[in-house]
Amino acid sequence: MERARDLLIETDRPVSDICFAVGYNDPPSFVRLFSRLSGLTPGAFREQYRRQSDMAGQSA
């Protein structure tokens, strides 16, 4: 899942592409597992990270 988090942060690739890139064959199962492990869906994780990055950039 660490690689999936990295891809969500570093790219704009769709979640389904990231799912396949990290070795999962079923996007809904990937989303459920990611959500269970991180507490957020992949899309929400990406959005939260970007929001935090934007806020950090504005503070500097």
N, C-alpha and C positions, 0 to 999 in steps of 0.2 A: 504493500500500500504506500510505502514511502515514495516509490517511483511514480505512482499515480498522483500523489500530492505534488511532487515536483513538476510533473507535466501540467497539472491544473494551474499551477502558479506561473510557470514559464512560458506556456503556450496558450493559444486561443482554440486549440483543437477541440472538437466536440467530445463530450463525455463518452460517447460510444466508441470513437476512435481510440481514446485513452484506454478504455476497457480492453479492447483487442490488443493494444500495444503492450499492455502489462500481463497478457496471457489469459484473460477471461474471455469466454465465448458467448456469454449471455449478459447484455447490459443491465437488465433489471436485477439480476442476481448480484452483479458488481455494485450497483447503486445501493442495494440493501446491505451488503457487507461493508462498503465504505461508510455508510451511515451508522451502522452499528459500532464500528471501530472509532470513528471520528466524532460522532454526535451530530454531524451535518451531512446533507446530501453533497455530492461532488459539486453541483452548481452553487449551492449555498456556501460551501467551503471556498470556492474560487471568488465569489462575490465578497465574502467577509475579508479574505486576504487582500483583495484589491482595495477595499474600502480602508483597511488599516494602513496599507502602503500609501494611499492618497493622503491620509491624515498625517502620516509621518513626513511626507514630502512637503506638506503645507507648513509644518512646524519648523522645518529647517530654514 
